[in-house]
Amino acid sequence: MTPLQDINFKYLIAKEINGRMRIRLIALSHIQAGANRAKTAKHLKVSRRIVNDWVDKFYAEERADLVEKGRSGRS
């Protein structure tokens, strides 16, 4: 398990081109800076449950599970 403190989120956010992934990284960056999950969710205008899921998935898979899965339907 990699602690959030060891990761340079500013670099990852700047490098990321997918907007949804960027939001996930911004959420993790806020939590790394000391914000709680509820305030992070309110700031990013997403539910607290979603932020909790992102953090849990990050700890479980170390960013691999944060990557968006393919969607069905028209591209």
Backbone hydrogen bonds, N-H to C=O, Kabsch-Sander energy under -0.5 kcal/mol:
donor,donor_aa,acceptor,acceptor_aa,energy
6,D,3,P,-1.2
7,I,4,L,-1.5
9,F,7,I,-1.2
12,L,8,N,-1.6
13,I,9,F,-3.0
14,A,10,K,-2.1
15,K,11,Y,-1.8
16,E,12,L,-1.6
19,G,17,I,-0.5
22,R,18,N,-2.0
23,I,19,G,-1.8
24,R,20,R,-1.6
25,L,21,M,-2.3
26,I,22,R,-2.6
27,A,23,I,-2.3
28,L,24,R,-2.0
29,S,25,L,-2.2
30,H,26,I,-2.4
31,I,27,A,-2.1
32,Q,28,L,-2.3
33,A,29,S,-1.8
34,G,31,I,-1.2
35,A,30,H,-2.2
40,T,36,N,-2.1
41,A,37,R,-2.3
42,K,38,A,-2.2
43,H,39,K,-2.5
44,L,40,T,-2.1
45,K,41,A,-0.8
45,K,42,K,-0.5
46,V,41,A,-2.3
51,V,47,S,-1.7
52,N,48,R,-2.6
53,D,49,R,-2.4
54,W,50,I,-2.6
55,V,51,V,-2.3
56,D,52,N,-2.6
57,K,53,D,-2.8
58,F,54,W,-2.2
59,Y,55,V,-2.4
60,A,56,D,-2.0
61,E,57,K,-2.8
62,E,58,F,-2.5
64,A,61,E,-1.1
66,L,63,R,-0.8
67,V,63,R,-0.7
67,V,64,A,-0.7
